[in-house]
Amino acid sequence: MSEETTSEILETEIPEDVAPSVTDAAEQAPAGPEEAPKQEQPKRELPSAIPYSRFSAVVSEKNQAKARAAELERQLAELTRPQQAAQQADDLPDPSKYSSLEEYKAAVREYTHATAQSLASRHSQQTIQAAQQQAEIQTLVGGFNAQAQALAATNPQIGDAIDIFRNLEQDIHPDVFRDIVAEGPGLVWDIVTNQEVMDRLIGATP
């Protein structure tokens, strides 16, 4: 083949409808799986009636009051300790009623033993009562949590109210707290969403 023939072949233009196009190839390429649009999580609106701004102030005031009460109890203990010592001395056997030192020592040992038994019995009763109360509280809390979980699944705002109530447990009288838990999460919602009731509840006595 001559050089002129080769040159003519190279210079021959390829028709546009025949020449492959990079753009066409890209357009004809199979499209990948479309990404599913991200669904925005619904915003949980908190109850407008819950006084969130008041909680930190209330808790701070309660902590300060507890600190002052603890200091007053310490001062009271310092004042009453001499009186308790004097009372205990009055309860000891009277040495003048015994003819010998050995008899007096025996009476003191008997008094000490009786006092120790009385204290042990009192402590045992308190321990039993505390265990019974703890068992009752655990039963109540178990039922309360089950109800709270079911309600929070249908209404997240109730879950928020219950969380607030739990955070204030230390500032509510134990007996009052137990009574509210026994009534169930519905009462908690009514309490937390009412500022006046909340103010009365904090520090309330049964």
Backbone bond lengths (Angstrom), bond angles and torsions (degrees), N, CA, C in turn:
res aa  C-N    CA-C-N  psi(-1)  N-CA   C-N-CA  omega(-1)  CA-C   N-CA-C  phi
1 M - - - 1.477 - - 1.511 107.24 -
2 S 1.318 115.37 134.36 1.460 119.84 -176.47 1.504 111.07 -77.05
3 E 1.328 116.27 161.50 1.463 121.77 178.75 1.512 110.81 -62.91
4 E 1.329 119.14 -35.02 1.461 121.80 -179.66 1.514 110.50 -65.37
5 T 1.342 116.30 -40.23 1.473 119.30 179.66 1.512 111.15 -65.22
6 T 1.340 116.18 -41.55 1.472 120.32 178.11 1.506 111.34 -62.26
7 S 1.309 117.11 -41.87 1.464 121.58 179.67 1.506 110.91 -63.53
8 E 1.335 116.99 -38.94 1.459 119.81 179.77 1.523 111.27 -65.71
9 I 1.337 116.50 -38.52 1.466 119.77 179.62 1.521 110.99 -64.30
10 L 1.346 117.28 -43.26 1.461 121.55 -178.94 1.507 111.82 -66.24
11 E 1.366 116.12 -33.47 1.458 119.05 -176.12 1.517 112.28 -84.49
12 T 1.334 117.13 -7.22 1.468 119.24 -179.22 1.520 109.98 -68.15
13 E 1.292 118.50 127.52 1.468 122.95 -178.85 1.519 110.03 -80.42
14 I 1.289 115.52 136.75 1.460 121.54 177.35 1.514 107.96 -86.15
15 P 1.311 118.61 130.23 1.489 119.80 179.98 1.514 111.00 -58.40
16 E 1.343 115.12 145.74 1.464 120.72 -177.87 1.507 112.01 -62.57
17 D 1.351 117.30 -33.23 1.449 118.69 -177.76 1.511 112.42 -75.70
18 V 1.364 116.13 -10.07 1.466 120.14 178.97 1.514 111.25 -102.67
19 A 1.322 116.46 -34.78 1.475 120.38 -176.55 1.512 110.45 -65.17
20 P 1.348 117.07 134.95 1.472 119.81 177.93 1.516 111.34 -68.36
21 S 1.275 117.26 143.68 1.469 122.52 -179.41 1.513 109.37 -116.84
22 V 1.333 115.32 131.44 1.472 120.04 177.55 1.515 110.40 -63.22
23 T 1.332 115.76 -37.61 1.465 120.08 -179.98 1.509 110.89 -64.78
24 D 1.359 115.75 -43.95 1.459 119.09 179.65 1.512 111.21 -63.21
25 A 1.336 115.67 -39.89 1.468 118.87 -179.56 1.511 110.70 -63.14
26 A 1.352 116.15 -39.09 1.462 119.34 179.93 1.512 110.89 -67.15
27 E 1.366 114.90 -37.26 1.459 117.17 -178.99 1.517 111.70 -71.16
28 Q 1.351 115.82 -31.34 1.452 119.24 -178.03 1.522 112.85 -82.13
29 A 1.326 118.13 -12.95 1.471 120.98 -178.68 1.521 109.18 -63.59
30 P 1.321 115.88 139.27 1.482 118.63 -179.54 1.516 111.34 -62.14
31 A 1.287 116.03 133.33 1.470 120.64 -179.30 1.520 110.09 -75.48
32 G 1.330 115.77 141.51 1.460 120.36 178.50 1.516 110.59 -73.76
33 P 1.312 115.59 173.28 1.476 119.11 179.76 1.517 111.67 -62.87
34 E 1.301 116.61 131.60 1.457 120.68 -179.64 1.521 110.44 -71.78
35 E 1.328 115.24 136.79 1.463 119.80 178.14 1.521 109.49 -72.28
36 A 1.318 113.54 132.02 1.466 118.28 178.93 1.521 109.48 -67.74
37 P 1.300 117.74 136.24 1.480 119.32 179.49 1.520 110.90 -61.87
38 K 1.324 115.04 137.21 1.464 120.06 -179.83 1.523 110.20 -69.55
39 Q 1.306 113.48 129.55 1.461 118.67 178.99 1.519 109.67 -88.67
40 E 1.286 116.00 124.98 1.456 120.20 178.99 1.520 110.24 -73.22
41 Q 1.343 114.66 133.84 1.457 119.27 178.11 1.523 109.74 -68.54
42 P 1.301 116.57 134.25 1.478 117.94 178.75 1.520 111.08 -61.25
43 K 1.291 115.91 135.04 1.457 121.21 179.72 1.519 110.44 -72.86
44 R 1.336 114.45 129.71 1.461 119.06 -179.65 1.522 109.06 -86.01
45 E 1.281 114.54 111.34 1.456 119.28 178.82 1.519 109.28 -87.86
46 L 1.310 114.68 127.86 1.454 119.72 -179.66 1.521 109.83 -82.79
47 P 1.305 116.45 152.58 1.471 119.26 179.63 1.517 111.00 -57.60
48 S 1.295 116.54 126.96 1.460 120.05 -177.90 1.514 111.98 -67.00
49 A 1.345 117.02 -20.63 1.463 119.55 -177.15 1.520 112.42 -82.89
50 I 1.351 118.25 -11.06 1.468 119.72 -179.06 1.524 108.82 -76.00
51 P 1.289 118.52 120.84 1.472 121.42 -176.21 1.525 111.76 -82.73
52 Y 1.322 117.85 73.15 1.463 121.34 -176.80 1.529 111.93 -59.04
53 S 1.316 116.25 -38.59 1.460 119.37 -176.84 1.518 112.47 -64.56
54 R 1.317 116.54 -19.29 1.461 120.01 -177.39 1.515 112.45 -86.71
55 F 1.329 117.77 -21.70 1.452 119.89 -171.35 1.526 112.69 -64.38
56 S 1.335 117.18 -46.19 1.457 119.50 -178.72 1.520 110.66 -63.12
57 A 1.333 116.83 -38.89 1.462 120.12 179.03 1.522 111.02 -67.04
58 V 1.330 116.20 -41.56 1.465 120.07 179.89 1.519 110.81 -64.29
59 V 1.332 116.56 -45.10 1.466 120.27 179.95 1.521 110.61 -63.22
60 S 1.334 117.16 -40.59 1.461 120.57 178.51 1.526 111.08 -62.44
61 E 1.327 116.37 -43.89 1.462 120.06 178.32 1.526 111.11 -62.62
62 K 1.335 116.38 -40.75 1.461 119.59 179.39 1.521 111.20 -64.84
63 N 1.331 117.14 -40.44 1.463 120.25 179.27 1.523 110.95 -64.58
64 Q 1.318 117.07 -40.42 1.462 120.25 177.56 1.524 110.76 -64.63
65 A 1.331 116.08 -40.39 1.464 119.66 178.60 1.526 110.91 -64.94
66 K 1.335 116.86 -39.52 1.463 120.15 177.94 1.523 110.93 -63.78
67 A 1.330 116.59 -40.26 1.463 120.11 179.29 1.527 110.86 -64.10
68 R 1.336 116.28 -41.97 1.464 119.47 178.04 1.526 110.77 -65.28
69 A 1.334 116.70 -40.57 1.466 120.24 179.25 1.523 111.12 -63.74
70 A 1.341 116.47 -40.29 1.468 120.06 178.87 1.524 110.89 -63.72
71 E 1.323 116.56 -39.55 1.463 119.70 179.02 1.525 110.94 -67.00
72 L 1.327 116.88 -40.38 1.465 119.98 177.84 1.527 111.13 -64.85
73 E 1.331 116.89 -38.83 1.467 119.87 177.45 1.526 110.89 -63.69
74 R 1.331 115.87 -39.10 1.465 118.90 178.39 1.528 110.86 -64.01
75 Q 1.337 116.24 -43.85 1.461 119.62 178.90 1.526 111.05 -64.49
76 L 1.346 116.12 -38.99 1.460 119.55 178.83 1.523 110.86 -64.59
77 A 1.333 116.49 -38.97 1.464 119.86 178.60 1.522 111.07 -63.08
78 E 1.331 116.35 -38.21 1.466 119.93 178.21 1.528 110.90 -63.45
79 L 1.338 115.95 -36.43 1.463 119.49 -178.71 1.523 112.19 -75.82
80 T 1.330 116.90 -35.45 1.469 119.78 -174.87 1.518 113.15 -88.29
81 R 1.345 118.22 -15.17 1.466 119.36 -178.05 1.529 112.23 -58.62
82 P 1.343 120.31 -45.48 1.475 118.79 177.10 1.528 112.71 -60.48
83 Q 1.339 116.94 -36.76 1.461 119.66 178.80 1.526 110.96 -65.82
84 Q 1.333 116.63 -39.85 1.457 119.99 178.46 1.523 110.86 -65.12
85 A 1.332 115.48 -39.97 1.465 118.88 178.44 1.522 110.67 -63.91
86 A 1.335 115.99 -40.55 1.465 119.38 179.14 1.525 110.68 -66.00
87 Q 1.342 116.77 -39.60 1.459 120.52 178.62 1.521 110.67 -63.37
88 Q 1.341 116.05 -41.86 1.458 119.72 179.17 1.527 110.38 -65.02
89 A 1.326 116.65 -38.33 1.468 119.70 178.24 1.523 110.95 -64.66
90 D 1.336 116.96 -36.23 1.467 120.11 178.35 1.521 111.25 -67.29
91 D 1.341 117.30 -30.22 1.461 120.85 -178.87 1.525 112.81 -77.45
92 L 1.302 117.69 -18.87 1.467 120.78 179.89 1.531 110.43 -65.93
93 P 1.329 116.16 152.67 1.473 119.09 178.02 1.529 111.89 -57.14
94 D 1.310 115.97 145.66 1.469 121.92 179.83 1.524 109.17 -81.63
95 P 1.340 118.54 116.85 1.472 120.31 -178.00 1.529 113.29 -58.47
96 S 1.335 117.50 -28.87 1.468 119.83 -176.82 1.525 112.76 -67.55
97 K 1.331 116.80 -14.80 1.462 120.34 -178.08 1.525 112.99 -88.31
98 Y 1.326 117.07 0.10 1.464 120.06 -176.74 1.524 109.42 -120.12
99 S 1.311 113.81 141.30 1.471 119.38 -175.03 1.515 113.01 -82.27
100 S 1.307 117.61 -17.79 1.468 119.57 -178.79 1.530 109.97 -142.22
101 L 1.314 113.83 161.85 1.463 119.85 179.75 1.532 110.94 -65.87
102 E 1.326 116.67 -35.46 1.466 120.15 -179.55 1.530 111.04 -64.51
103 E 1.350 115.98 -41.54 1.466 118.82 178.39 1.535 110.62 -63.30
104 Y 1.313 115.80 -39.70 1.467 119.69 179.90 1.532 110.81 -65.55
105 K 1.346 116.96 -43.51 1.464 120.36 178.52 1.523 111.23 -61.83
106 A 1.329 116.20 -39.14 1.466 120.25 178.32 1.526 110.55 -64.08
107 A 1.337 116.80 -39.46 1.464 120.55 178.70 1.530 110.93 -66.38
108 V 1.331 116.03 -38.74 1.466 119.88 178.26 1.527 110.59 -64.96
109 R 1.359 116.08 -42.37 1.468 119.44 178.24 1.532 110.95 -61.99
110 E 1.318 116.38 -40.70 1.467 120.11 178.95 1.530 110.84 -64.81
111 Y 1.319 115.84 -41.09 1.467 120.34 178.47 1.532 110.48 -63.84
112 T 1.331 115.98 -43.94 1.469 120.43 -179.91 1.523 111.08 -63.09
113 H 1.327 116.06 -41.82 1.465 120.49 -179.74 1.539 110.75 -64.58
114 A 1.324 116.18 -44.02 1.467 120.21 -179.97 1.529 110.76 -64.18
115 T 1.334 116.13 -39.97 1.467 119.95 178.87 1.525 111.01 -64.49
116 A 1.338 116.21 -42.04 1.465 120.34 179.66 1.528 110.82 -63.85
117 Q 1.331 116.51 -41.10 1.466 119.48 178.50 1.528 111.48 -63.80
118 S 1.323 115.68 -39.96 1.460 119.72 179.47 1.530 111.16 -63.77
119 L 1.332 115.80 -43.43 1.463 119.84 178.93 1.529 111.43 -65.43
120 A 1.342 116.11 -40.18 1.467 120.06 179.73 1.526 110.79 -64.66
121 S 1.343 115.79 -41.33 1.460 119.63 179.17 1.526 111.03 -64.39
122 R 1.333 115.77 -42.07 1.462 119.72 179.14 1.529 110.76 -63.92
123 H 1.338 115.81 -42.11 1.464 120.04 179.61 1.526 110.88 -64.65
124 S 1.339 116.12 -39.70 1.464 120.16 179.42 1.523 110.90 -63.14
125 Q 1.327 116.78 -43.06 1.462 120.34 178.72 1.531 111.13 -63.57
126 Q 1.322 116.02 -41.24 1.462 119.75 178.71 1.528 110.98 -64.53
127 T 1.345 115.94 -38.43 1.465 119.86 179.01 1.522 111.08 -64.70
128 I 1.327 116.27 -42.85 1.468 120.55 179.30 1.527 110.59 -63.81
129 Q 1.328 116.36 -44.74 1.464 119.92 179.39 1.532 111.21 -62.85
130 A 1.339 115.99 -40.76 1.466 119.40 179.31 1.524 111.14 -64.17
131 A 1.342 116.80 -39.39 1.468 120.36 178.85 1.525 111.01 -65.52
132 Q 1.332 116.44 -40.67 1.465 119.93 178.21 1.529 111.24 -64.37
133 Q 1.316 115.81 -43.87 1.465 119.47 179.14 1.530 110.84 -63.50
134 Q 1.338 116.36 -39.96 1.459 119.95 179.69 1.526 111.24 -64.12
135 A 1.335 116.14 -40.32 1.469 119.87 178.32 1.526 110.80 -64.05
136 E 1.331 116.58 -40.95 1.464 120.21 178.41 1.529 110.86 -63.81
137 I 1.328 115.78 -41.91 1.463 119.89 -179.28 1.526 110.63 -64.60
138 Q 1.337 116.71 -42.07 1.464 119.70 179.64 1.525 111.33 -62.15
139 T 1.332 116.35 -39.01 1.464 119.96 177.97 1.527 110.67 -64.52
140 L 1.335 116.14 -44.30 1.462 120.07 179.43 1.524 111.30 -64.13
141 V 1.326 116.02 -44.63 1.465 120.19 -177.90 1.526 110.65 -65.01
142 G 1.339 116.67 -37.69 1.459 119.21 178.26 1.522 112.17 -61.06
143 G 1.331 116.44 -46.16 1.461 119.94 177.31 1.516 112.12 -65.95
144 F 1.329 116.32 -39.18 1.464 121.22 179.48 1.526 110.61 -62.40
145 N 1.339 117.05 -46.13 1.464 120.58 -178.28 1.525 111.62 -63.01
146 A 1.330 116.85 -38.16 1.465 120.00 179.12 1.532 110.48 -63.67
147 Q 1.326 116.37 -44.58 1.468 120.04 178.48 1.527 110.87 -66.10
148 A 1.335 116.14 -41.20 1.465 120.27 -178.46 1.522 111.04 -63.23
149 Q 1.325 117.05 -41.27 1.460 120.45 179.47 1.528 111.47 -63.34
150 A 1.322 116.25 -41.26 1.464 119.99 179.51 1.529 111.17 -65.83
151 L 1.329 116.80 -41.85 1.466 119.99 -179.48 1.522 111.58 -69.93
152 A 1.341 116.95 -39.62 1.464 120.49 -179.26 1.523 111.41 -64.73
153 A 1.336 117.29 -28.48 1.464 120.35 178.60 1.524 111.45 -67.52
154 T 1.306 117.19 -29.48 1.465 121.31 179.98 1.522 112.40 -95.19
155 N 1.332 116.73 -25.53 1.462 120.79 -178.72 1.524 108.84 -144.85
156 P 1.355 118.23 97.26 1.467 120.97 -177.90 1.520 113.37 -57.38
157 Q 1.321 117.97 -26.50 1.461 120.44 -179.05 1.523 111.00 -63.84
158 I 1.319 116.71 -34.25 1.464 119.54 177.18 1.522 109.68 -65.20
159 G 1.332 116.66 -38.58 1.462 119.87 176.45 1.515 111.86 -60.78
160 D 1.332 117.68 -40.14 1.464 121.22 177.62 1.525 111.09 -64.53
161 A 1.318 116.66 -42.01 1.466 120.52 179.60 1.522 110.99 -63.68
162 I 1.324 117.11 -39.48 1.468 120.89 179.68 1.523 110.29 -66.78
163 D 1.340 117.58 -38.70 1.468 120.55 177.24 1.524 110.84 -61.02
164 I 1.320 116.56 -41.86 1.466 120.65 178.26 1.526 110.11 -62.56
165 F 1.306 116.47 -43.94 1.467 121.15 -179.92 1.525 110.80 -61.22
166 R 1.311 117.11 -42.11 1.466 120.22 179.68 1.521 111.35 -65.65
167 N 1.325 117.45 -36.77 1.462 120.57 179.34 1.525 112.11 -66.32
168 L 1.322 116.89 -23.36 1.460 120.95 -179.33 1.525 112.33 -97.01
169 E 1.323 117.40 10.57 1.469 120.59 -176.48 1.529 111.48 -57.25
170 Q 1.343 116.91 -41.17 1.456 120.24 -177.04 1.523 112.73 -67.77
171 D 1.320 117.23 -17.04 1.463 120.99 -177.75 1.523 112.69 -100.34
172 I 1.319 116.42 3.21 1.464 121.07 -179.91 1.522 108.66 -113.66
173 H 1.324 116.45 138.99 1.466 119.93 179.28 1.533 109.32 -55.88
174 P 1.356 117.71 134.69 1.477 120.36 -176.58 1.525 113.92 -53.70
175 D 1.338 116.88 -40.99 1.463 119.09 -179.52 1.528 111.40 -66.21
176 V 1.338 115.71 -39.72 1.464 119.98 178.47 1.529 109.81 -66.47
177 F 1.327 116.01 -43.00 1.464 120.35 179.72 1.525 110.63 -61.13
178 R 1.331 116.56 -42.79 1.464 120.40 -179.59 1.530 111.07 -64.05
179 D 1.329 116.29 -40.64 1.469 119.57 179.44 1.529 111.34 -63.60
180 I 1.333 116.34 -39.26 1.468 119.78 179.75 1.524 110.43 -67.04
181 V 1.336 116.03 -43.07 1.467 119.87 178.64 1.524 110.35 -61.15
182 A 1.336 116.25 -38.33 1.464 119.99 179.90 1.527 111.31 -64.06
183 E 1.335 116.94 -31.90 1.466 120.30 179.93 1.528 111.99 -73.70
184 G 1.336 117.17 -29.31 1.457 119.87 176.43 1.517 113.87 109.85
185 P 1.349 116.83 170.21 1.468 122.25 -175.90 1.524 114.05 -62.01
186 G 1.322 117.53 -26.89 1.464 118.82 -179.78 1.513 112.25 -59.61
187 L 1.324 116.77 -40.57 1.462 120.63 178.34 1.524 110.61 -67.91
188 V 1.329 116.96 -35.82 1.466 120.51 178.20 1.524 110.25 -59.38
189 W 1.319 116.70 -43.04 1.472 120.58 178.51 1.522 110.76 -59.62
190 D 1.322 117.09 -45.08 1.464 120.80 -179.45 1.526 111.14 -63.43
191 I 1.331 116.84 -34.93 1.466 120.68 -177.84 1.521 110.97 -74.39
192 V 1.335 116.55 -50.83 1.462 120.83 -173.36 1.520 111.94 -65.70
193 T 1.304 118.17 -29.53 1.463 120.89 -178.88 1.523 112.81 -89.40
194 N 1.326 116.71 12.58 1.464 120.54 179.14 1.530 108.29 -127.62
195 Q 1.334 116.12 108.01 1.464 120.74 -176.10 1.522 112.33 -59.53
196 E 1.311 117.44 -42.90 1.465 120.87 -177.93 1.523 111.00 -62.53
197 V 1.325 116.18 -43.63 1.465 119.85 179.06 1.521 110.52 -65.35
198 M 1.329 117.27 -39.73 1.463 120.80 179.26 1.522 110.79 -61.56
199 D 1.325 116.98 -44.11 1.461 120.44 179.73 1.525 111.34 -62.15
200 R 1.320 116.44 -37.91 1.465 120.21 179.55 1.519 111.37 -74.29
201 L 1.339 116.18 -30.63 1.459 120.31 -176.78 1.520 111.97 -72.06
202 I 1.330 116.77 -39.84 1.463 120.08 -177.89 1.527 108.86 -63.82
203 G 1.301 116.37 116.74 1.457 121.04 179.18 1.501 114.41 81.64
204 A 1.335 117.66 8.81 1.466 120.27 -178.98 1.518 110.43 -71.09
205 T 1.315 116.31 152.99 1.463 122.44 177.15 1.518 108.71 -110.24
206 P 1.328 117.35 149.82 1.463 119.31 -177.92 1.515 112.04 -67.99
